[in-house]
Amino acid sequence: MTRLSRQIAAILLLGLGTNAAAAADEQVEVEGFNTYTQSDFGGVGLLQTPTARMNPEGQFALAYSDTSEFRRLSVNLQLFDWLEATARYTDVRYRLYSLDPEFSGDQTLKDKGFDFKIRLLQEGQYMPNLSLGLRDVGGTGQSSSEFLVANKALYTRDYGHFDFSLGVATGNLGTSDNFPNLLCEIRDSFCERERGASGTGGQFEVDQWFRGPAALFGGVLWQTPYDPLSIKLEYDSNDYSRETDGLRTPGYEDFEFVQDSPWNIGAEYRYNEYVTLRAAYERGNTFSFGMEFSYNLATTTQGKFETPKRPPSYNQPQQISQVEFERMSAELLNEAGYRVQKIYQPNDAIVTVVAEQERFRDTEQAADRAARIMATHLPNSVQRFEISEIRNDFRIEQVNVNADYFRTAWREERFYTDELDAITVGEVRPDREQDNLLYQGDLRHGLNWSVLPALSQSFGGAETFFIYQVSIAGNANYRFNNNWVIDGTMNVDIVNNYDKFNFLLDDLGSPLPRVRTRAREYSINNDVWLNDLQVTYTEQMARDWYASAYGGYLERMFGGVGGELLYRPLDSTWALGFDVNYVKQRDPFSSLGFDDYDVVTGHATLYWQLPYLKDSMLQLKAGRFLAGDDGVNIDFSHRFESGIIAGAYAAFTNVSAEDFGEGSFNKGVYLRIPFDLFFLTNTREFGSIGWQPITRDGGQLLRRKTQLYDMTSPR
């Protein structure tokens, strides 16, 4: 270890040992700091180095950093309070994207990478915060590193707050080689590390993790007494000896990295709750600047202009014959979102409302509102309210309300009672011939339509970084009855730059059918196009079995016929689905025509609500993909308290990394965002934003419009 390294280690260890009380080793709340900000690479850190700190669950950060050599754009999400994930693009200004000017022109290299950091130990009175991380996995390996880092906070009354970090890293962060790789002492294979990534990149190079030289890094974050201002000082363990590989861009032919000093210093100014500006001096010779936007997805809310929950009522009708059912149905729709199809009475003590929930995502909130309305309108002789939620032909779930208990709690006639305790959920009661029909509502069959903006995009291509198409989508559907519906979408192009997408000119070729990489042909040949048009039949086969059959133009690139079967018990942590489809590729030069390529595609799908990760689901799809390749698609998603869902997926098929092309296998991330976070009234609609590092043909799923798991979501 060098003398300078010993000095920095001693200083940082002194900081890590500060703030210890003489009592038991209890967890301490890390107070006094603003939300932790991003490093130049993205992810909570100092400048070039990471720290062990984590932000609150759901914290989202979009960050940009800029130097004369690199521009980095990163997206960071605190998926759990112990797990941080980052996706990043690095514009390497001194390297060309490829050797072929007809393929990528003079575009500079856009290096893609994913980072993950896991908290191993939360800070206590004696122990530091400890995290293990991986940088630049699934990319080209240019910045790949593995690290173990610790943090300890020191609080002062008059001089601000200090957060010390000390870590050890291998890979790119270990190139200064100032600390022994202890794994190398155990096994010789950990002493050497190959440079770069194998094949076309995009793979998880597990066999290279924690190998090669190691180095200490660390620093301190000073939250100054002037709250918006923070100072970052760090010792950078990257000696930049691996940064100058590759074909140079014009003007950078003689460029070489020089590190005049391993010390970096920077300042951050928090402009407001969401925006932070920063500037730094790095390597003893380089200025950098950047900014970050952060927002918590888990705690975001939107106030509503809904009708207030109705107060207790004491003037109920004496007889069921005196109830104004049409008025009650209108109030159930306006105040609780239930569109009533019918109301019947299985016996004198029960009244059942059969309805479709149209607005409220929260079943408990809708049920509370509905129970108040029913308690207002129905006589006290009714001892049980039932709300049977249906959707199309599907019996979803039944809300059961103990009416006497509910009235007592609602009217505050007894201490320590809550009206929500009167509400339970169970299976929908089947209709019987002897049931007394009290009211027949509107089945809402017929025509419905909407007009919304639409965006399709891809990032990081060879031709240009961002390829997009903005259009206006008009959707219309006509429901014949509870089983049959016809649904279609027309799009009108507003603006796009898909003419820059030159994958057809890629002389590397591909052994796979072109099921997704013909995007340019579909996007530039028609200003108005039929995106989809399909007829769908749905039916509930048994109590926990649901089925659908469909046919038509299923998506923009494929049409055909198919069917799906879903087994989903009520309140179960798992469900099982099966789908099979025969599809043909649509002709990109004709709105209604087809090309020659056809395939049978389908999957068996396990939906599993993970027992030890709250509000998290794993989907495992096994079967045949659009290009005829066989394999599995793994999808992990987590739902935050706000209803926003963050997910990631990867497909592993019998297509080799070489045949797949750049990226090695299909992968991506996505967000599903409830629209009611933007509206002043409740709605059950969602919008989706997705990101794929690169679009290729292997591991591609049919974009089916009818998904039974989503249609039965309240179960």
Secondary structure by P-SEA (a helix, b strand, c coil): ccaaaaaaaaaaaaaaacccccccccccccccccccccccccccccccccccccccccbbbbbbbbccccccccccccccccbbbbbbccccccccccccccccccccccccbbbbbbbcccccccccbbbbbcccccccccccccbbbbbbbbbbcccbbbbbbbbcccccccccccccccccccccccccccccccccccccccccccccccccccbbbbbcccccbbbbbbbbccccccccccccccccccbbbbcccccccccccccccccccccccccccbbbbbbbbbbbcccbbbbbbccccccccccccccccccaaaaaaaaaaacccccccbbbbccccbbbbbbbbcccccaaaaaaaaaaaaaacccccccbbbbbbbccccccbbbbbaaaaaaaaaacccccccccccbbbbcccccccccccccccccccccccbbbbbbbbccccccccccbbbbbbbbbbbbccccbbbbbbbbbbccccccccccccccccccccccccccccccccccccccccbbbbbbbccccccccccccccccccccccbbbbbbcccccbbbbbbbbbbbbcccccccccccbbbbbccbbbbbcccccccbbbbbbbccccccbbbbbbbbbbbccccccccccccccccccccccccccccbbbbbbbccccccccccbbbbbbbbccccccccccccccccccccccc
